[in-house]
Amino acid sequence: MASAAPNIPEFSVSELAHSVRRTLEDRFGLVRVRGELSGFKVYGSGHAYFDLKDADAVLAGVMWKGNYQRLGFRGEDGLEVIATGKLSTYGKSSRYQLIVERMEVAGVGALLKQIEERRRRLEAEGLFDRAAKPPRPFLPAHIGVVTSPQGAVIRDILHRLHDRFPRRVTLWPVPVQGDGAAARIAAAIRGFNAMPQGQRPDLLIVARGGGSIEDLMAFNEEAVVRAAAASAIPLISAVGHETDTTLIDYASALRAPTPTAAAELAVPVRADLLETLADLGLRAQRAERRARLLRAERLGALAARLPRPAAIAGMARQRLDDAGERLPRALKGRVRLLRTRFEAVGGRLSVRLLTQEAARERARLESPRVTPNPALLRARLAAARAALASGFRLAESLSPQAVLARGFTMVRLPDGSLARNAAVAAGAAELRILFADGDVAARPLSGPDAGPAVKPRPATPRASGGTPGDSQGDLF
Amino acid sequence: MASATDISTLSFEAALQRLESIVKQLESGDAPLEAAIGLYEEAQALKAHCEARLSAAEARIAQLQLDAEGRPVGEAPFAS
C-alpha cells in the first residue's frame, strides 16, 4: 500500500494558495506586459478591472484607485498598452492576475489617432472658431489661473507676471493629470465664468508643465475642450512644452507655448508702458508749446505789418485839409467864370434888338405871298363835284336792276342760279325769265342745238372798247 | 473733447490710444489754438489716468479653497 507519500508535506488550501502567491510575487514581482485592453471597467470603488490579451492568451489585471487616478489617459477597450506591475493571485477563486502600477499606451500612434478623431469631431461642431472667441483685454485687472498649486507652473506664471506687471491673480487648484483631472479642470473653467462681476477674472490661464502625451491627456478630454470653448472669459492655454499640442489649444482664445509665455501674453510690461506714457506726455507738451509759439510768432509778424492808427487817420486828414483849402478857391473861380460869360451875353441883349425882330415878323405877315385866292378854291371844288357825279353814274349802270330796266332779261334755273349759256338753259326742265317788272315761267322747247334762241350779245360786255373810266354808261 | 468723468471710465488701452491720437494731432500742428489747448489738457488728464492705472500694480495672489465637490468656499493667500 503505502500509497500515501508521507514525505510530501500536506498543505491546507489556504496555505497552498498563500504559498503560490508568494512564489508568484517573488518570481514576477516586477514585470512589464504588453497587451490589448479588454473588458475595461472602473468600479465605484475607483479601482479599474480589465483583461490584457494578445492573440493566444488572456491575463486578468487590476489597477488600484490611487494608481489609476495618476494615469494620464483613460483605459479603453482595444487600446494597446504596456502595463508594469506584479503578478499575484486571487486566492478565493484560484486565479492569478497582474496588479498594475503603471500603464502607458504602447503605440503613441494609437493615442494620437484617438485624439485626432476627437479633434475632427469637435472642430466640425465649430468649437475651434477663433474668430468667435472673446477679445483679450490689453491690461487685465484680474487673472484666473487653472493649474496645480504644486509644482513649477504656477510659480513660473506668478514670477513672470511680477516681472512684467503685477496683477491680482486667483488660482483655482486642480489636479492636472489622472482620473478626474479633466472634470476638475472643466469645472474650474466654468466656475471662474460663473463668478459674479467684481470677483470674476477678466482673463484665464489654463496651464500645465511638460509631460508625456499620456500626462497631458486631461487637456485632450472633451469636457475640458468644451468648457474652454464656451468660456466667456478669454482663455490662454499653456499645456506642456512648445512642441506639445493638446485639444484645449484649439478651443482657447490664444495658445501659449509654455506657462511662462502665457504670463507674457497675459500682461504688457509695465515699465514699457510707463516709458511710452512719459514719451507721449513729453511730445504733447512740446507740440502744444510749439503750437503756441508758432501762433505767437505769426501774430507778431502780422502785427508788425499792421499800419499805425495815426497813419491811417493822418492820410485822411491830409486829404481833408487839401480839399478844405481848395474849396473857397474853386468857388471863387467858378463865380468869376460865370460872371464873365454872363457879361458877354448880357452886353448883347437890348430892346432895339427885340423891336427889330417884331417889325420883321410883321412885314412877313403882311406880304402878298400869303394872301388867300378864292377863285383857286372854287375851281378845285367844281372838279371834285364832277368826279363824284361820274362815280354815281357808274354805280347805277352796274346795277342789274338798271340793266333789266333797259330791256334785258335774266334767266334763272329752278334752283335759283343764273343760266349763263344755252346749254345749261336747254338742259333745264323749267326756267324763270326775270324782267324789270316781274318774272315769267318758261320751258325750253329744244336742246342747245336748236339755234340761237338766246342771242350771245351780252357775251362781249366791253364791245365798245375804251377805258372804263370814260365810257361806263355805254357798257350794254 | 472727452470730459474728466469720461476719461475715468476708459480702459487703460482706450486711454492710451486716445492719448496717442491726441499727440499725433498736436504734432501735426493742424488744430486751432483753442482746440490745441483743449487737446493738451485732455492729454494730461489721459496721461494721469493711465499712470494711475499703472501704479495700481499690486500683486494679490489668492488660492481658492474648494469643498469636497470642488466648489470654491473661500480663498486664502497663495504662498509663493
Interface residues (C-beta under 8 A of the other chain):
Chain A: P137 F138 L139 P149 I154 R155 L158 L161 H162 F165 P166 R167 R168 V169 T170 L171 W172 P173 R184 A187 A188 G191 R270 L273 L274 T276 L277 L280 G281 R283 A284 Q285 A287 E288 R290 A291 R292 L294 R295
Chain B: S11 F12 E13 L16 L19 E20 I22 V23 L26 E27 G29 A31 L33 A36 I37 L39 Y40 A43 Q44 K47 C50 E51 R53 L54 A57 E58 A59 R60 I61 A62 Q63 L64 L66 G70 R71 P72 E75 F78 S80
